[in-house]
Amino acid sequence: MSAPRATRIQLLLVMLFLLTLQFYLRPRLGSARVSPDFLLIGLMLLAMRSGPGAGAVAGFLIGLIEDSLTPARFGAGALAHTLVGYFAALGRAVFFADNMLVNAGFVAVGLWVRDLLVLMTSGTDRGELITQLTLYSPLQALITAAFALLVLVTFRSWFSIRLDS
Amino acid sequence: MSSISDRRYTRRDTVLFVLCLLLSIVGLFSPVGLTYRLADGLRRSVLSPLVWLQTRAEEGRTSRVRFRVVTAQRDSAAYLAQFLPSLRAENERLRQLLKLSHRLNTGYVTAEVLHQPQATDGRTLLLSVGSSQGVAPFSPVIAPEGLIGVILTTTSQSSIAMTWAHPEFRVSAYTVGGNALGVVAPSTEGGSGEGSLELRGVPFRDSVPLGTLVLSSGLGGVFPKGIPVGTVVGTIREEAGWERVYRLRPAANPGSVPHVMVLVGSRQPDLANAFPSDSQLDAMRQDSLARVRRADSLAQAARASRARRDSLIRSSPMLGGAPASMRPALKDSTQ
């Protein structure tokens, strides 16, 4: 039995809200290297409530958006987000995905893995890669996870669904 | 039934995942020109609302930064503007001091007055020059307007001056007309004593008209002759048959001077030329204006030729003007 129509619309609204935050609030938050990635929050929350295929497609689309808007290597973002979305949906079965802290942890790990994949596929030099992965990515992961927790707390009832059930 | 559905479901997921992965890899290894065109197309079409949103956010952020910069600049300008009148006044005063220094033929040193935050400030002044600059006790202290006082004590880098407001200050003085000689001292008449001087010892037979300038006489050897001390503004008292005491408005105010000049070295016997009277200043001003007018002869010639050309145009019908004979008729018709 699929999720009720109203719940899907609510989830869509949250995703639109996160999209708006990503493109309207994030540029105002100062350093882009550590400011929260709202699109990744959306991807992780969606992937953990849907099947791996949907997670992969959502990741691919989000990656495509990022590849089109950032001057990094085209396709790197799509590949990284596809993998992250797919494995986030698969990981739901292994972990207690209903726990909010586990959700936030997923977001943090997902962001770090995404950064690792993007940096490796973009051909980033070793020094910058190490700096990014040991300093900026963990910081950004923590901040993003905190925001994800905030979103989950705020829209708790809207997220208590399984889109693939 | 359920296991078949799960298998289909898993297969669909896998297909979608592999498809997305393949597309990503194709994008990753596509020629750069093609991917740029693709990204550009996406930005112009599907992603245009997001680009617009991002642009607005960026504008908002830079506007905020610009606003902060403009606010800081405005605050700095307001802060500087607070000091503008005092800077102008100080500048004007330094110019006067400079003019006076050109007119003085005697040795002098300029000094800053270090005002003390006390009620007695004005009776004695702490100056920023001392014996190492040649200042010695009894050196006269003057301002562009006139006499300030005399040096009391000195150290190597500073000195203390007794101004005319000090109760023990005295200077021998005479009126500009030369008809009266006396001693100038701070006024002891109640209330107004702090800010005025009195000319004592003027013989009863010598009357001094109001507005007469009183200068130092040079007697006594402390003050050179010709330094303005004050202007007669009234009579304080008359001791019948003996002397008149006149009230003077001081020439210089020691309470407000920021810079002074201390006369050092050999003394000039007469400094009257260094302090031109009002009429002399006016004459100098008129003279300088006349010189400016003479120097403006080129501009005058240009004005004259322009006037001639205009009158020619007005009187020539070929140049769009009316002949002189027509002008009254034209005037009548317009009336």
Interface residues (C-beta under 8 A of the other chain):
Chain A: L19 T20 F23 Y24 L25 R26 P27 R28 G51 P52 G53 A54 A56 V57 G59 F60 G63 L64 I65 D67 S68 L69 R73 F74 G75 A76 A78 L79 T82 L83 Y86 A89 T121 D164
Chain B: Y9 R12 D13 T14 V15 L16 F17 C20 L21 L23 S24 I25 V26 G27 L28 F29 S30 V32 T35 Y36 L38 A39 L42 R43 L47 L50 V51 L53 Q54 R56 A57 E58 G60 R61 R64
